[in-house]
Amino acid sequence: MTNREAGINVVREMMGDQAAAKLSASADSNTFGAPIAAYAVDQVFADIWTRPGLDRRSRSLVAMSVMIAMRQPHEFAIHMGAGLNNGLTLKEIEEVLIQALPYVGYPAIATALAAAAEVIKEHGLDVDENYAGHRGLL
């Protein structure tokens, strides 16, 4: 199996067939940005996400934490969805936000919470109406 195939398999397992097909097509094209997509598939997903030492759940926690700190809500949402597919629970993802709070501050957490709310809605994971774990800052 080539690095490209291995990387696309990781993307497929974490983000689904549609994301894998889109990234594969981009990486294999001769269009603007193709080398960046190829790097993501060949190095990030094939080499880094498959390294021994951390499982995918742990790697998802790290990736989400970095996206929170960098205030990248779109990328946070992508990695939150992947984290859910990697076996994380909403409670564990909420704990990532809580853990990051004293280090990055409320504005960064509020940005991530808004992105998280969209992922929760898209995945049909509406929380109990009595649960106020994320509603206060949205």
Secondary structure, 3 states (H helix, E strand, C coil): CCHHHHHHHHHHHHHCHHHHHHHHHHHHCCCCCHHHHHHHHHHHHHHHCCCCCCCHHHHHHHHHHHHHHCCCHHHHHHHHHHHHHCCCCHHHHHHHHHHHHHHHCHHHHHHHHHHHHHHHHHCCCCCCCCCCCCHHHC
